[in-house]
Amino acid sequence: MAAVAANPAYTAATAVDDREPQREAVLGLESQRRQIENGRGRPLQVGESWFLVGQHWYKQWEVYVQGGDRDSSTFPGCINNAELFEDQVNWRLKKGLVEGEDYVLLPAAAWHYLVNWYGLEHGQPPIERKVVELPSIHKVEVYSVELLLVQHSDMDTPHTAQFSQTDSVDLVLHTAREQFLVSPQEETRLWIKNTEGSCERLCNTRVTVLDAALKTGQVVVMETQNKDGTWPSAQPHDMSSTLEEEEEFQGQPGICGLTNLGNTCFMNSALQCLSNVPQLTEYFLKNQYLEELNFCNPLGMKGEIAQAYADLVKQAWSGHHRSIVPQVFKTKVGHFASQFLGYQQHDSQELLSFLLDGLHEDLNRVKKKEYVELCDAAGRPDQEVAQEAWQNHKRRNDSVIVDTFHGLFKSTLVCPDCGNVSVTFDPFCYLSVPLPVSHKRVMEVFFVSMDPRRKPEQHRLVVPKKGKISDLCVALAKHTGISPERMMVADVFSHRFYKIYQLEESLSSILDRDDIFIYEVSGRAAIGENSREDVVLPIYLRERTPARDYNSSYYGLMLFGHPLLVSVPRDRLSWDALYHILLYRLSRYVTRPTSDDEDDGDEKDLEDKDSLPKPGHVTEGSSQDPGLEQAGPSSRVMSGSRAPVDNSPGPSHWPQRARRKHLFTLHTVNSNGTSDRSTFNEDTHGVSFSSQPYIAIDWEPEMKKRYYDEVEAEGYVKHDCVGYVLKKAPVQLQECIELFTTVETLEKENPWYCPTCKQHQLATKKLDLWMLPETLIIHLKRFSYTKFSREKLDTLVEFPIRSGAWGGWLGAGVRWGGRQGLGDGGAIDINPCHTHRDLDFSEFVIKPQNDSARELYKYDLIAVSNHYGGLRDGHYTTFACNKDSGQWHYFDDSSVSPVTENQIESKAAYVLFYQRQDVARRLQTQASSSKPPASSACGAPPKSEFTDVN
């Protein structure tokens, strides 16, 4: 830059900004003033350049031009902004400069005029600033944002870089990569270091420096991804040696286990299935997701779920890990879905549903969803309505998840009253198909005969699933020959009757885990019916035991053994008669005392013995209070299924009798087995069943030890029917799909509002498949929930694998290792099972199709999520076909083993992943064009070096 011009008449090439190619002729002073002032008054335009000029020089120039004398001593000389800089080396602006006091702002044209006329002080740089758009205002950004860029591996060597507030964070990342010489192949990400020393991730690099709230002096950390797909910040400091070992390991990409963090097998299974969907995995491995991250979607997770899943996929497919720890992903899932917080067991399909929805919203290409009104068919052709529905869906939902997993089905509702037909087309992400359910149920019960010599018998009965208690008795009668009228059914829990059932009650109220006892009673007997000649008394067994924390004179009573239902003639309701009846019923495991053991007492007293009070009768008198009693474990309580309520008179209301030395004593108790001290009302008709007394047989410890045989009392025999197994015929996957498309009537809890009738109706509903996705997820609804019962259906579903599959390549030399949940003892059953090839959906898709289009409905299996166990506990695993090698593997948390196709089909199959064959061929063509050919047929012989992974 040229130095000082002697006077304004000097018009040679003096001090002209290099960016101004032509010089302007020096105007008159008044013209100069008008031209500069007019430029200062123009409105600000975003992105244009303005220049700072020192206030002192500018005021001197104004005095000069206003004077009109070119030879005046007020000539300002070259533009000198020295007063605006802190130093003459870095030329950094002083802090706190104020417009109008320290400087003026000139547009680019005015600046160039002044430099052309007067020149710029030698060595000084022009102070150029951009116009930025701030909320509701345009402003010249005088101070740029100075950031300190550092590497994660070297936090002590910062590099200073200046950015405009309108610059994108992506420019910051690009600047850091250039500064630290990062190769294009390496992946990087940015973190902001806060004043307290913690770091916060800069996820969205498309926002501006202003929107990211970056301030001058802030430290921005650039982190470079490891070769194995992990990030240094995600690894503990003491794992450096482990990381080196992992980086040295080189295996088949995708053959990588996931560590169980504590009941997270459900998450591992879902992740392994999704990770083996080829086109989705390629989408993340090639970083295509980075351009589609949606950080402003209110329905999304700010891109965090997508980024966490991407990191997981890159680690699993790096080939540098035998297994990885999905802790970061688990934390993200729990943050956005509170139901997955903690370490409780969950459903893999529910996690999969959440993950697919979260990925879709995080990667939704539609940044602002428009309102779309749903329209009924109204008699229009299906083709037209379906196309409109799909276009409306894509106007709001457009992502790689929609491209890969979304299909369209037709929903037809018919009003039962007016016959109005409503047709809509709705998108789906997976099909939840029902399994054919048997109408029979197997129940295990214990039959207790009136014959005391017979041990209780265990029976396995086949009854109607929606049957009644009477059906259970009829089924047992076929095995025992005892009339159903002489049976009473009870649920026994914790040595007491939890519930005594009536014949008309539903079997659905009995759970598989309940202990059901069926007692033989006399044909004349019933509980609480005064018209019968016999009455049935519930009998409990109790033992007197010293209570804790009390003096030795205090005793409690503890329930033990199995309760009984005993028929007693109404005319023999006396203490002594009942004692001998019970002694007879217990004779199999209670020894009668010899004459030497028992003192017969005063026979005269027995002649005047009192009778037991009839039900509801209260007799005056008193007896010795047995003291506070306890019944042992508390009975369970379930809504709508309570134990029989007892309002009978307590032992203090029963008449006294002469005592003899007996093995046990008898007391009336309530249904819980504790003494009842309530006051009761009676009427002329006596007391109903609910007030029938329960009888407790109380034993002294010494007497029980001497005369009661506990081993014999607990003994039972198994009927031949227990060995029978109800064989369940396997069903075809096609049958499940047919059930999915079968007409059904809506339930009362979910009626449909008919626009014609103007009221809710229990309409008939039918679903039909119209358009299928590239990857079809089929969820087998194995878990059945009703008002009274829950069960898991372990029906074997035979599903197609693929057409023209290889098979039988696995030799005897392959080592299996321990795996949970596969057959007895956790080992895979290597016996070949029958598998069906080629899943063809052409017969289920109602969209008109030509002959060539039938190939678009054939699918190959690529992954299976398995569930072993029952409702309360279980274990999830995965079978998956590697997209590169075409080999099937079994993923059991951190363990991975090769398998054959013959081992995939089992009763544990829960969620099936199918890929359309034309998509597989397309992906194979793309892969073969970019790298050496590899077998893509799932089930093909594996490469020898990957046969034994672990």
N, C-alpha and C positions, 0 to 999 in steps of 0.2 A: 504494500500500500504506500502510495506517495505520502511525503510529509506535508508541510504547511504551504498553502498558497499565499503569495505575498499580498494580493488584494483581489477583489472580485473580478477585476478585469482580466485576471490571469485565466485563460481559457484553454490552455494546453491540457495534456493528459494528466490531470492532477487528481490523485487520491480518489479514484473511482472504484466503487465496489466491483469485485470481479464478476458478480452475477448480473451486472448491468452492462450489456454488450455495447451500447451506443451512448455517446455523450450528448447532453442537452445543451443547447445554447443558453448562456447566462441571461436571464430575464431581468427586467427592471425590478427594483426593490419592491415596489408596490405589487407588481405581478407575482413576485415570489411570495409575498405575504398572503395574497388571495389564494394562490394555488395550494400552499401548505395548509392554510386554515380550512379551505374547502375539503381537503383530504381528511383532516382530523374529524370533521363533522359527519362523515359517512357512517352508516350502521355497520355493526360487526357481523361478519359472516363466519360460520363455523369452519375451521380448518385453515383460514387465511393467516398470513403472517403480519405481525405488527412489530415495531422496533422501539426500544427504549432510548430516549435522549435525555441527558442530564438536565435538570431544571435550570441550573446556573447558566449553562451554555445557551439553552433555548431562550431564556429571558434576555440575554445579551443580544441574541440574534433578533428578537422582536424589537428591541430598542434601535438596533441598527437599521432594520428595514423601514421602521416607522419614521426614522429621521430623514430618509430620502437622499442622504449624501453618501455616495460610494467611497469618498475619501475620508469619511468621518473616523475619528479615533475609536469609535464604538465598534469597529469591525470585530466580529467574534472569533475569527480564525477557524482552524480545523475543529470539527466536532470532537469534543473531549469529554468522555464519560468516566474519567478516572475516579471521580467522587462516588461512583456507584459500585466500585469493586472493593473487595476486602484486601486483595493483594494484586501484584502485577505479574504473578506467575500462573496461578490456576484460573485467574480472572473469574472468581466466584463472586456473585452478587452479595452485597451486604444484606443482612437480615433486617426486616422491618421497614423497608423502603416504602414510601407512600406516594401515590400518584398525585401530581399537582404540587407536592412539596419537594420531592427528591427527583422526580423525573416526569416526562410527558411521553405519551404513546403516539406513535405516528404509523400510518399504514405504509405498506411496502413502497408504494409509488412515491409518497412524500419523502420517505427516508432516502430513496435513491436520488431524488432531486437534490436534497441537501448535500449528500455525499458528492454528487457531481459538481455542485457549485462550490462547496467549501472544503471537501476532503474529510478524511478521518484520521485522528491522531495515530501516528505510527505505532504499530504493534498491537493496538487495541482491537479486539474482535467486536463485530457488530452484535448487539444484544437483541436477538430475534426471538419472538415468542408467538405461540399459536393461540387462536381463538378457540375456546372450548365451550361445549354446551353443558351447563350445569342445570340442575332442576329449576325450571322456569326462568332462566337467564343465560345470556351469552356473555362470556367474559374472556379477556386476554389473560392467559396464564403466565403471570410474571415469574413465579417461582416454580420450577420443575421439581419433580419428586426424585430425590437422590436415594437410591437403594443400595444397600451393602450386600452384594452377592457372594455367597460362600458355598463350598461343596460340603456334603454330609461327611465326607471322609477327612475334611480339613477345615474345621470351623474357625481356625485362628487366622486365616489369610483371606480377608475380605477384598472384594473388588467393587469400587464405586461406579455406579452407572446412573445416568439421569434419564428420566422418562416423563412424558407428558401425562397428565391425568386422563387424557383420552386414549392413550396407548393401551393396547390389550395386554393382558397378563401373558398371552402367548408370545408377545414380543419380548417380555421379560425372560421367559423361558428360552426363547431363541438366542437372546443376548448372552444368557448364562452358558448355554451349550457352546456358543462360539468362544466365549472367554475361557472356558475350561476344556476346550478341545475334545468334546464328546463326539464319538462317531455316529453317523446317521442310524446305524443298526441298534444302538443302545437306547433303551427307554429311560426317560427321566420324569420326575415330577417335582413340584415346588411345595415348600412349607414356609409359613411365616413364623418367625421366632418372636414371641411376645416378651414384654418387659419382665415378666416373672420367670422367664426361661423356658416355658413350655412352647411347643410347636403346634401350629394348626395347619391342616392341609389346605392348599389352594387347589380345589377340585376343578372349578370352572375356569379354564384358561381363555374362554371367549369373552369374558367380561373385561371392563376397563380397569385401569389402575385406581380410578376414583371409586368405582363400584366395589372393588375388592378392599377398599379402605386402607390402601397402602400409603404410608406416610414417610416423609423424609427421615433418613437415619434408621429405617427399619431393616432388620436382617432377613434376607430371603435365602432359604437353604435349598439347594438343588440336590436331589437324591437320585442316584443312578442304580437301576435294577441289576441284581446279581445275574449271573449266567443261568442259574437254575430257576429263574422266575421269581425268586423271593426279593423282598426289599430289606435293606440293612436295618431300617427303623423298626421292622416287625420282628426282629430276632433279638433274643436276650444277649447280653454282652458275653456270657460264658459259653456261647454256642459257636464260637469262631472255629474251633477245631472240628465240630460237627459239620459246619458249613463247608469246610475244605474237603471233608470226606465226601459230602453229598455232591459237590461240584466235580470231584474226580469220578463218581459213579456215572455210568452211561448205560441206560436201559432203553427199553421200548417206550417211546412217548405214549402217555395215557395209561400205562400199566403202573398205577400209583395208588396206594391205599390211603385211607383217611383215618386218622386217629380218633378213637371214641373218647370224647371229652367227659363222658358220664351220661348214659342213656341218650346219646346222640346218634345211634345207629340209624334212626329214621331219617335224619338229615343226611348222613353219609350215603344212604341208599338212593335218595332222591338226587343228590348231587352227582353220583356216579352215572345214573341213568341219563341225566341231562348232559353231562360232560361227553357222553358217547353219541350225541346227536351230531353227525358230521358237519352239516352246514352251519349250525350254531357255534360249534367250537372253532371252526375256521374263521367265522366272523369276529370272534374275540382274539384269536391268535394273530390275525392280520391287522388288528387295531382299527377295524372299520367302525367299531363302536365309539371311538373317540370323537368322530365327527357328528355323531347322532345323540350324544348325551344331552338329556333335557333337564336342565337345572331349575327351570321355573315352573314345572308342571305341579300344580297343587295336589294332584292325585299320586304323584311319584314320591321318591325318597331322595330327591336332590342328587340323583346320579350315584349315590353311595352304594346301593345294592348292586348296581351294574358294575361298578368299579371293583367292589369286593369280590364279586363272582369272576370278573375278568382276571384278577390276580390269582384266584384259586385255579382257574383253568390253565393259565400260563405256567404255574408251578407244576401241575399234574402232567402237563404235556411237554415239559422241558426235557424229560428223560434223565434228569439229575436226581430224582427222588424215588426211594422205595415207598415212602409214605410221607404225608404232610399233616400238619396240625391245623385244622380249620378254625382256630380260635377267633381270628379277626372277623371272619364271615359269620360265625355264631353270634358274636357280639353285635354286629350290624343287624342281623335278623331279629334278635331280641329287642334292639332299640326301636325298630319300626313295627314290630308285631309282638306286643306284650305277652301274648299267649305262649310264645316260644321262649320267654325268659326262664332262667333257671335250668334245671337238669331233670325235668320230668319227661317220661316217655310220651311221644306224640305219634301222629299218623304221618307216614311218608307222603301220602297223597295230599294231605292238607298242607304240608310244607311245600310240596311241589306246586300246588295251586297258588299259594302266596308268592312263591319265587317267580313263577311265570308272569303273574300280574305285576309284580314289582319291576321285573326286567322290562316288561312292555311299557310301563309308564315312564321309567327312567330313560328309555330309548325311543320314546314316541316322537316321530318326526313332525307331528302336528303340535306346534308350539302354542297355539290359541285355538281351543276347541269351540266350534260354532254350534249353535243350537240346531238340532235336527229333530223334526217332528216325525214320530213313528206313524206309519200309515198302514191301514188294513188293506187286504187285497181288494175288497169290494167288487168281486167278480172279475177282476182283471186276470190275464194269463199269468201262470206261475213264473214263466221266464221273465216277464216284465217286473213282477213284484220282487223276485229274487235278486235281479240285477240292481234294482233300486235300493233294496235293503243292504246289499253288499257295498254299494257306493256310499250310502249314508254311514255305514260302519267305518269305511276307510277315510271318510272326511274327518272323523274324530279319532280314529285309531289306525296308525300306520307305523309299524315297527318291524324289526326282524322277527319278533315273536308272532305277529300277525302273519307275516310271510311264511313262517315255518309251521305253526301249529293251529291256526284258526281255520275253521270250516264253517259250513252253513247248513242248518237243518230247517225243515218246514214243520210248523206247529199248526195243527188243525183242532179247533174247539167247536163242539156242537152243543147248543142249548137243548136240554131235554124237554123243555116246555114249548118253545116257539120254533125250534128247529133251526134257529139262526146259526150260520156257519162263519167262524172267524178264522182267517188264514193269515199267519205272519211268518216271516223268515228271520231267524235269529242266529247270530254267530255262536260258535262254541270253541273252546280251547282243548277239551278232552271229552270223551264219552264215558259216563258212569253207567255201566250196564249191569242189570240185576242178574243173579244166578237163579236157575230153576230151584225153587224151594220145595222140599218134601213136606207133605201134609201130615206126616207121622213124626212122632217124637219118642225117643227112648228115655225111660225114667227108671232109676234104680230105687227100690224100696226094700224095707225089712218087714217081713210078716211075722207077727207074734201070735202064736196059737194059744187057745185056752188050755190046751193040754200042757201042764207044767213040765212034762218030761221032754218035750220037743224044744230044741234050741230055736232061736229066731232064724228065719231063712231070708237070705238076700235074693231078690228077684230083679231081673231086667225085663221091663215091660214095654211093649210098643203100643202107644196110645195116640189118638188124634191130637194134633198140635193145638187145635182150638176146642178140645174136649172138656168134659167136666170131671169132677171127682168121682162121680158114679162110673165113668168110663174106666178109670184107674182100677176101681174095685172089680168091674166085670173082667178086665184083663187078668187080674190076679186070680180070680175065681177059676179061670181056665187052667191055671197051674196047680191050685191047691184043692179044688173041688168044694171049697167053702162058698156058700151063697153070698153074693154081694150085700144082701140085707144084714148079714151078720158081721159086717166089717165097719170099722171106724178109722179114719185117716187123720193123722196128726203130724205136725212138724215139731221135732224135738231139737232143742238147742240148750246147751249148758245144763243138762240133767233135768230140764223142765219142759213143759209143753209150751212151745211158742205160739202155736195155734192149733185148734181142733177144727177140722174142716166139715162143712155141710156138703151133702151129696150134690147139690146144685151149683156149687161154686166152681169157678173156672180153673182149669189146670194152669193157665198162664200166670197165675199168682205164685206158682211154685217154681223156684229157680233150680237150676241143675245142682247147685252146691248145697241145697237144703237136705237135711237128714229126715226122710219121710218114713214113718212107721205106720203100718196098717195092723190094727188089733182085731182079733176075733172076739166078738161079744155074743151073748146069748140072743136068740132071735126075738126074745120078748123084751130086750133091754133097749133103753135109749137114755140120753142125758137130759135131765130136766123134764121128762114127760111123765106126769103123775098117772097117766092112763095105763102105762106099761106095768107089768108085774115085776120086772127087774129094773134096777137103776144102775147106771155105769158111773163108777167113782174113779176119778183120776188119782193115782197113787204116786207119791214122791218118796225117795229114800234120803234120809239125812243122818249124819253122824255128829254126835256131840263132841266138840273139840274145845280145848282151852283157848280163850281169846287172848290176843297179844296186848301188852301194855296194861293189863288189869291184874287184880289180885287173883290168886289161884282158885278162889271160890267161884269165879265167874266163868261161865261156859257159853260157847256159841254153837250154832248148828250149821253144818256144811252139807249141801246137796252132793250126792254122788250117784253113780249107776244110771240105768235107764228107767224112766218112769213107766207106769203101767196104766192100762184102762181095764178095770175089773168089774164084771157084772155081779151084782149082789141082789138076791131076792129082797123085795121091799119088806116082806114080813120078817126078815132076819137082820134088820138093821140094828144090831146091838154091838157093843164094843167087843164082847167076847166072841160072838159069831164072826164078826169081821176079822178079828185076830186070827181065828183058825182058817178062815177062807184065804187070807193073805199068806198064812204059813204054808198052806197047800200050794198056792200059786208060786211061792218062792222055793218049793221043796227041791228043785233041781240043784240049787246052789246054796240053800240054807239047811243046815243039819238040825234035826229035831233034838232037843235035849233029852237025856235019859232020865229015868226016875230019880237017880241019885243027884242029878244036876238041878232038878226043879222041886221046889217046895209047893205041894198042891194047895196049901192054904186051907182056909175054912170053906168046905163045900157048901155049908149052909148059906154063906154069903152069896154063892153063885146062884142059888135058887131065887134070890130076890134081886138079881141083877136088873138094872134098868135097861130099857131099849134105847137104841140110838134115836135121836129125834128125827122125825120125818123132815124132809127138806122144808126149810123155812120155819120150823117149829122151834121156839125158844123156851127152854126149861129153866126154872129158877134153880139156883144152886151155885156153888163155887167150887173151884178146884185150885190146886197149887199153881201159882203163876210160874210158867217155865222160864221166866226171865227173858232178857233181851236175846234175840236170835238173829242169826245172819244166814243168808242163803247162798253164799259163795258168789261166783261171778254173776254180775248183773245180766238180766235178760236183754236181748237186743230189741230195739223199738223201730218199727218201720211204719211209715204213713199208710194208713188204710189196711194194716195187717197186724192188729194188736192181739196179744194173748187174751184168752177168755177172762172176763172180769169176774172176780169172786166177791160176793157180798154176804158170805155165809157167816153164821155165828161162830165166834171163837171158842176155844176149849173151855173158857170160863163159863159159857152158857150150856155146855153139855153136862148131863147129870153125872153124879158121882157113882162109882160102882166099887165093889170089893176088889182089892188088888191081889194078884198072885204074882209069883216070880215068872215073868215072861221074858222072851229074848229081846223084845223091843216094845216100845210104847207107841200109841197112836194119838195124833192130834189133827185137828182141822187147821188148814192153812189157806192162804190165798193162792192165786195162780202163779205167783212168783216163788212160792215155797216158803214164805215167811208167815208168822202168826198174824191172824187178822183180829184186830181189837175194835172193830167198828160197831156201831149200833145199827140195827136193822129194823125195817118196818115190815109188817106182814099183813096180809088180808085173808079173807075167808077162803081164797083159792090157793093158798100156799105161796111158794116162791118159784119164780121161773128158773130156767137153766142157768142164767147168769149168776144166780145166787147159790148154785149147787156147791157144797163144800168140797174142797180138795183135801185128801187125807195124806198126812206125812207119817212115814214109818221112821221113828227115831231110834237110833242104835247108840248104845254106850260103846266106847272104843274097845273095851275088853271083850264084850259080847260079840261085836262085829268081827274082831280078830279070831275069836274062837269058833263061831258058828257060820260065818259068811265067807263063801269061797269066791273071791273076786275074779280069779281066772275063769272059773266056770260061768260066772255071771256075765262076763264079757264075751263069751264064746258064741259063735253063730256058724251056720252052714250056708253054703252057696248052692242054690238050685241049679239044675242043669242049664237053665236059660241064661245064666250069667255068662256062660262060655260062648253063647251065640253072639255074633257080630252082625249088625245090620249093614249089609253091603250097600254102598252108595255107588250107583252106576255113574261113570264119568260123563260129563256133558261136553258138547262141542262149543267152541267160542261162537260159532254161527247161531247156536240156539240162544245164547245170551243177547246177541244183537237183535234177533227176532223178538225177544221179550221186550227189548228197548223200544222197538217200533210197534208194539202191540197197543191196541186201543185200551185205555183205562179210564175209570171214573174218578174225578177229583175227590179228595177227602174233605170232610166237613170243615177241617181247620184251614183249608185252602180253596175256597170257592172262587168262581169266576163271575165277574160282573157282566151280565148280558146287556148290551146297549139297546136291544129291542124290548126286552122285558123290564128293563130299568131296575133290576134286582140281581143279587148274587145267586148263582145257580151251581149245582154239582154237575158240571158239564162233562162230557166225554172228551178225552184228549188223545191225540195221536201224534207221535213224532216220526218224521221221515228224514232220511239223509239226502241232502241236495248237492252239496259240494264238500269234498274231502280235502284236508290239508296235505302238505308234503310229508310231514311227520305226524302220524296219528297216535294219540295216547288213549289207551283203553283202560279204564279203572274198573276192576272187578269188585262189585259191592259185596264183599265177604262179611262185613259187619252188619248185623241186623239188630235194630233197636225198636222195641215196642214199649207200651206203657208198663208192662209187668216183667218183661224179660229182655235180655241182651244175649246175643250169641254170635259166634264166628262160624261161618260156613266153610268147612274144610273139603268141599266138593272138588274133585279133580276136574279141572277145565282143560280139555285138549285144544291147544291152539297151534296154528301153523307157524313154522319157523321161516322157511323160505323155499323157493323152487330151485331144484337142481343143486341142493346143498351137498357139500362134502360130509363125511362122517366116518366115525370109527377109526380115526388116525391115532388116537391116544394109546400108547403102549403101556405095558405093565411096569415099565421102569420109572414112570413119573411119580415123584413123591408128593403126597397130598397134604400132610400137615394137619393140625387141628383146626376144625371149622365148626362153629356152632350152628345148630338148627338144621343140619342136613341129615335126616334120617336118625336112627338110633345111634347114640354116641357121638353125633356130630360129624359123621363121615358121609361123603357123597355116595349115593347108590349108583354104582357104575353099570348096573344092568340096563341094557338099552330098553327104552320105552317107545311105544308107538307115537310118532309125531306126524302131523298132517302138513302137507306142503302148500305153499302158495295161497295166501289170504287174498281172496278175490271179493271185492266189495261191489262189483258191478250189479249183482242181484239185489243189493240193498239201496242203491242210489236211484232215486226216482227221476233225476234230471234226464231229459231225453239225451241219448248218446248214440253215436254211430259206431260201427264195428271197430274202427281204429281207436276210438276213445276208450274201449274196454281195457286197453293196456294201462290206462291212467288210474285204474282202480285196483291194481295188484301191488301188494305190500310184502316186505320182508321184515322179520323181527330183528331189532338191533339191541334191545335192552329189556330186562325184567326186574322189577322191584319185588322182592319176596318178603313175606311175613311168616315167621314160625312162632308157634305158641298160641295163647288164647287172648281173651279180652283184657285181663288184668296185667299180664306180662307177655313179653314176646321179644323177638329179635328180627331186625331187618337186614337183608343182604341184597346183593345185586348180581345178576348175570348181564354181561355186556359184550358186544362185539367191537373190537378195536377197528377204527376206520382205516388205519394204515396197513395192519397186518392181516385183517380179516379173521383173526382168531378170537374165539370166545374165552372170556375169563370170568372167574367167580370172585367178587369183591366182598370180603367180610371184614369191614372196618379197615384196619391197617394191613390185613393179609390179602394177598392176591394169588390166585392159582389158575392155571389153564384148565378148561373143561371141554367136553364134546357137546354137540347138540343134543345127544340122547339124555343128557343130565339136566337140561334146562326145564323141561316140563315137569311140574310137581304141584301138589296141593297147596304149596306156599305161594304160588304166583299171585301177585296182587295188582301190580300196574304194569301194563305191556306197552312197549314203544315200537311202533312199526314205521318203516320208511318206504315211501313209494318207490317202485323199482325204476321208473324213469329218472327220478332224482338221483338215485344211486349211480345210474349209468352216466348221468351228467357230471356228477362229482368225480367219478372215476376218470372220465375224459379230461377234466380240468387238472386232476392230479398227475395223470400220465404225461401231460404236456409240460408240467413244471418240474418233474423229478423222475427218477428211474421207476419203471413200472413195478407195482406190488400187488399181490393178490388182494382183491376187495371182496371176495366171497366169504361171508361169515361162516366159519366152520372149516376153512381151508387149513391144511397142515401148517403148524407153526414153524417158525425158524428155530433151529435147534438151540441157539444161544439164549432164547427167551423161554424155553420150556419150563425151567424151574426158576421162578422169579425170586422166591424168598429162600 
